[in-house]
Every structure is written in structure tokens, then in C-alpha cells.
Amino acid sequence: MDLHKHIFNNIIKVKISPNSSQNKIKEENELLKVYVKAPLEKGKANGELIRFFKKELKLQVIIISGEKARTKLLKVL
């Protein structure tokens, strides 16, 4: 999967799916869907999302929109 086609002005739009059996990323309907093991409580899924991008995809990101929503905008640093 080519992530670079989803990055516009250093911004990536993702939809998060918590409580998954494994951390993974898929392209669905031209949107990146990120499955994380962590639950949606106390920012655990957000932290897992950021760690997943850093460790598996070698991208450092921060959440700029959607802190408490499933659809998020991430800025690539």
C-alpha cells in the first residue's frame, strides 16, 4: 500500500477501529482505516495509533483533529 497518496500537505485522514485483534492498516473506499488493539478509553486508542505509525510505518504523527472521534486528521512531522 502506498501511504504517500493519502498524504496531502503533510495531513493524513484516518478512521480508527479500536478493540481489534491486531494492529493493522487497510485502505477502504479511498480512506485509511487503522485497526488498533487498544480500547477507546482515556486516549489509549489514540496513543496506540501514534505508536503504530511510528513503529510500523516509520512516520511520526500528531493528532490535529478528532481527538474524541473515530475519524482523525494526523499531521506528519
Backbone hydrogen bonds in HBPLUS format (Angstrom, degrees):
<---DONOR---> <-ACCEPTOR-->    atom                        ^
c    i                          cat <-CA-CA->   ^        H-A-AA   ^      H-
h    n   atom  resd res      DA  || num        DHA   H-A  angle D-A-AA Bond
n    s   type  num  typ     dist DA aas  dist angle  dist       angle   num
A0006-HIS N   A0003-LEU O   2.84 MM   3  5.41 157.7  1.89 118.6 126.3     1
A0007-ILE N   A0004-HIS O   3.29 MM   3  5.19 162.8  2.32 100.6 105.7     2
A0008-PHE N   A0011-ILE O   2.96 MM   3  5.18 163.1  1.98 147.8 148.0     3
A0011-ILE N   A0008-PHE O   2.91 MM   3  5.18 145.5  2.03 107.9 118.6     4
A0076-VAL N   A0010-ASN O   2.77 MM  66  5.10 162.9  1.80 145.2 151.3     5
A0012-ILE N   A0074-LEU O   2.79 MM  62  5.07 156.7  1.84 147.3 155.1     6
A0074-LEU N   A0012-ILE O   2.78 MM  62  5.07 167.6  1.79 153.6 158.0     7
A0014-VAL N   A0072-LYS O   2.94 MM  58  5.38 164.0  1.97 154.5 159.9     8
A0072-LYS N   A0014-VAL O   2.79 MM  58  5.38 162.8  1.82 157.0 163.0     9
A0015-LYS N   A0032-LEU O   2.88 MM  17  6.33 152.1  1.96 156.9 165.8    10
A0034-VAL N   A0015-LYS O   2.83 MM  19  6.14 159.0  1.87 156.8 164.1    11
A0016-ILE N   A0070-ARG O   2.79 MM  54  5.11 161.8  1.82 140.6 146.2    12
A0017-SER N   A0034-VAL O   2.81 MM  17  6.07 152.3  1.89 158.6 157.1    13
A0036-VAL N   A0017-SER O   3.04 MM  19  6.22 160.6  2.08 141.5 146.3    14
A0019-ASN N   A0038-ALA O   3.08 MM  19  5.40 162.6  2.11 125.0 128.8    15
A0020-SER N   A0036-VAL O   2.89 MM  16  5.43 174.1  1.90 137.8 135.9    16
A0024-LYS N   A0035-TYR O   2.94 MM  11  5.20 150.8  2.03 138.0 145.2    17
A0035-TYR N   A0024-LYS O   2.76 MM  11  5.20 160.8  1.79 158.5 164.1    18
A0026-LYS N   A0033-LYS O   2.86 MM   7  5.26 160.2  1.90 151.9 158.7    19
A0033-LYS N   A0026-LYS O   2.76 MM   7  5.26 174.6  1.76 164.4 166.2    20
A0028-GLU N   A0031-LEU O   2.80 MM   3  5.28 170.1  1.81 164.7 162.3    21
A0031-LEU N   A0028-GLU O   2.92 MM   3  5.28 149.9  2.02 111.7 121.3    22
A0044-LYS N   A0041-GLU O   3.05 MM   3  5.81 168.0  2.06 126.4 130.2    23
A0047-GLY N   A0043-GLY O   3.02 MM   4  6.25 161.0  2.05 152.6 157.2    24
A0048-GLU N   A0044-LYS O   2.98 MM   4  6.18 158.0  2.02 148.1 154.4    25
A0049-LEU N   A0045-ALA O   2.90 MM   4  6.06 150.3  1.99 143.9 152.0    26
A0050-ILE N   A0046-ASN O   3.07 MM   4  6.36 161.6  2.10 151.8 155.2    27
A0051-ARG N   A0047-GLY O   2.98 MM   4  6.19 163.7  2.00 150.7 155.5    28
A0052-PHE N   A0048-GLU O   2.85 MM   4  5.96 154.1  1.92 145.8 153.1    29
A0053-PHE N   A0049-LEU O   3.09 MM   4  6.37 162.9  2.12 150.8 154.1    30
A0054-LYS N   A0050-ILE O   3.08 MM   4  6.30 156.1  2.14 145.8 152.7    31
A0055-LYS N   A0051-ARG O   2.82 MM   4  5.93 174.0  1.82 159.0 160.6    32
A0056-GLU N   A0052-PHE O   2.95 MM   4  5.56 147.9  2.06 141.7 150.8    33
A0059-LEU N   A0053-PHE O   2.95 MM   6  5.37 177.3  1.95 136.4 135.9    34
A0077-LEU N   A0060-GLN O   2.80 MM  17  5.57 173.6  1.80 159.7 162.0    35
A0062-ILE N   A0075-LYS O   3.02 MM  13  5.38 143.0  2.16 138.5 149.9    36
A0075-LYS N   A0062-ILE O   2.84 MM  13  5.38 161.1  1.87 157.0 162.2    37
A0064-ILE N   A0073-LEU O   2.89 MM   9  5.69 165.0  1.91 156.1 160.9    38
A0073-LEU N   A0065-SER O   2.93 MM   8  5.03 160.6  1.97 136.5 140.2    39
A0069-ALA N   A0066-GLY O   3.03 MM   3  4.72 169.8  2.04 106.1 109.0    40
